């Protein structure tokens, strides 16, 4: 007869898995992926080293799950903030500000999410969530073009440029080797750059056809 886990054993398994994910998030915030060794994870979670593999096939799979959880939480926060704002310029500014301020509040974690060298599994997750930010920015820009709040442009290309500008501009302030700076002027300058780049703030004719 095949073994069927009881509700109690399944609850215990899920609790152990959650403890490992929580431990990995803590270690990521403290020292990046290099700090999240299997032994360190097990010690932080209070489990035997070998039991880690009862929940994840490898360290890479565990770190990919952690990335998915943390990055997903950040993306949802930005999406909700943008959705609660109206007007293209305000929505784009909100996207930049929420993204950047949240990153600068937890610089080590943000560095790990944005720039730290990772294996293929984690890189795949990174690309997935980057596409999520691209899609959000593209939606805002496309709506702005349709409403005459932005000049006609390639919304997808502009969205990629905006997200790329935010990420690139944050690398210095987030770097473990860099100096911590006042986040207010940094975020204000990034927002100004992104708004100017897409032509926000002017009055534009409605496009007769979709932009190229």
Residue pairs with C-beta under 8 A, 6 or more apart in sequence:
5 13
13 54
13 55
16 45
16 47
16 51
16 54
16 55
17 55
19 45
19 46
19 47
20 41
20 42
20 45
20 47
20 52
20 55
20 56
20 62
21 62
21 65
21 66
21 69
22 45
23 41
23 44
23 45
24 36
24 41
24 62
24 63
24 66
25 66
25 69
25 70
25 109
26 44
27 35
27 36
27 40
27 41
27 44
28 35
28 36
28 66
28 70
28 108
28 109
28 112
29 106
29 108
29 109
30 108
31 108
32 108
32 111
32 112
32 116
32 176
33 63
33 112
33 116
33 118
33 122
36 59
36 62
36 63
36 66
37 59
38 49
38 52
38 59
39 49
41 52
41 59
41 62
42 48
42 49
42 51
42 52
52 59
52 62
55 62
56 62
56 65
60 119
60 120
60 121
60 122
61 121
63 118
63 119
63 121
63 122
64 121
64 122
64 124
64 125
67 113
67 118
67 122
67 125
67 126
68 125
70 109
70 113
71 113
71 125
71 126
71 129
72 129
74 99
74 102
74 113
74 129
75 129
75 132
75 133
75 136
77 98
77 102
78 95
78 98
78 99
78 102
78 133
78 136
79 136
81 94
81 95
81 98
82 91
82 94
82 95
82 98
82 136
82 140
85 91
85 94
87 149
88 140
88 141
88 143
88 144
88 147
88 149
88 150
88 200
89 144
89 149
89 195
89 200
89 201
91 140
92 137
92 140
92 141
92 144
92 162
92 191
92 194
92 195
92 198
92 200
93 191
93 195
95 136
95 137
95 140
95 162
96 162
96 166
96 187
96 190
96 191
96 194
97 187
97 191
99 133
99 166
100 166
100 170
100 183
100 186
100 187
100 190
100 191
101 183
101 187
102 110
103 110
103 114
103 170
103 174
104 110
104 170
104 173
104 174
104 183
104 186
104 187
107 173
107 174
107 176
107 180
108 176
110 170
110 174
111 174
111 175
111 176
113 126
113 129
114 167
114 170
114 171
114 174
115 167
115 171
115 174
115 175
118 126
130 163
133 163
134 156
134 159
134 160
134 163
135 159
136 159
137 158
137 159
137 160
137 162
137 163
138 155
138 156
138 158
138 159
140 159
141 150
141 153
141 155
141 158
141 159
141 162
141 198
142 155
144 150
144 198
144 200
145 151
145 152
145 153
145 155
145 204
145 207
145 211
146 206
146 207
147 206
148 203
148 204
148 205
148 206
149 200
149 204
150 198
150 199
150 200
150 204
151 199
151 202
151 204
152 204
152 207
152 211
153 198
153 199
153 211
154 211
154 212
155 211
158 197
158 198
161 197
162 194
162 197
162 198
165 190
165 193
165 194
165 197
166 190
166 194
169 186
169 189
169 190
169 193
170 186
170 190
172 178
173 180
173 181
173 183
173 186
195 201
